[in-house]
Amino acid sequence: MPNTSAAPSTADTGLAPASYEAALQELEQLVSRLESGQLPLDQLLTAYQRGAQLLAFCRDKLSAVEHQIKVLEAGELKPWVQG
């Protein structure tokens, strides 16, 4: 039987993550919980909605960084070469 008495997480509160890394970590945990098949139906929907929020947050952050790189590179996105 799954433990449903855990303290509320950011998934329950709907708070924005502190950082891209925090959002990615929470998203990975949510995916694991969803894939486990152990969540009740009402929690599945809540977890899916939170996952969609986190995914949008991560995409927005990545897009903002890409835009900043384009500005720094004078509008030309240059390929990254690992040294």
N, C-alpha and C positions, 0 to 999 in steps of 0.2 A: 504494500500500500504506500503511495507516495506521501512524502511529508509536506502537508499544506499549511503547517503552522509556523513556517519560517517568517522572519521579519520582512516587512515590505521592502521590495527592491525598487530601483528606479523604474522598472517596468510597471510597477503598480502606481507610481506617483506621476509618471509622464514627464519627469524633469529632463531637460536637455543634458546630454553628457558633458563632462568637464573638458573633454578633448576628443580628437579623432581616435586616439588609441583606446580611450575608455569606451567609446561607442563601439569600436571594433571588438573589444573584449566582451562587452555585454551582448553584442550580436552573436558572437561565437557561442556563448553560454546559452542564449535563447535557442539557437539552432540545435544544440545538443539536447536541450529539454524537449523541443518539438520532435526531434527524431527518435527520442526514447519511447514515444508512444504512451507515456505514463501520465500525461496531463489530462485532467477532466476537460470536457468540451468547452465550458465557459472560459477556462484558463487558456485553452488553445487559441481562441479568438483574441483574447487580450494579448497573448504572447505574439501572435501574428501581427497585430496592429502595432505593437511596440517595435517589432522587427522592421516593419515598413518605415516607421519614424526614424529608427537608427540608420537604416539604409539611406534614406533621404539626407540625413545629417552628414553621413560619410561622403556621399556624392557631392553635396554642396561644398564641403571642406576641400575635397580633391579638386573641384572645379575652381574654387577660389585660389588655391595654390597654383594651378595651371595658369590661371589668368595672371597672377603675380610674376610667374616665370616668363610669360610672354612679354610682359611690360619690361622686365629686367633685360630681356634679350632683344629689345627694340622691335617687338612685334613678330619676331621670327622664332618659332619653337624649334630649337636645335636638338638633335638626338643626343642622348646622354651616353657617353663612352666611359665604361668602367676601366680605371687605370690599373 
